[in-house]
Amino acid sequence: MQQEQPDNVAGLTAQLAQLDWGRGLTRNDIKAAWPDFPQAVYLRLPDSKRFGSPREMLHAARIAPSRAEGDFLGAQPGIPTDLSVEEGGPPGWGDSPLVTPGGTIDAGSAEDKAELEPE
């Protein structure tokens, strides 16, 4: 299906309507069936979801920004562990007992605090 890139949503929908959606298509299935599938749309789609129609696929592409979560904090995020634990959040920072011999994680729970205090 070597065809010209559509300039609008109606053109894109018309191109997509020519595909067989009977068993559902992933973004890779769409790309395989339509090699000129616009990359800007392809990159907005989840990798493994199967879409049942062009309308469903375009909806997923439209809401892509709402699926993105979190912020990139860099290699050395300056998040205060003590403040996080005090507020009931997970520490997630510091030495992990999985990779640091003798490392501990203070999750802020009563059980963790009891283990750290000598009897």
Secondary structure as UniProt FT lines:
FT   HELIX           9..17
FT   TURN            22..23
FT   HELIX           27..33
FT   TURN            35..36
FT   HELIX           39..42
FT   TURN            43..44
FT   HELIX           54..62
FT   HELIX           64..67
FT   HELIX           81..86
FT   TURN            87..88
FT   TURN            97..99
FT   TURN            101..102
FT   HELIX           110..116
//
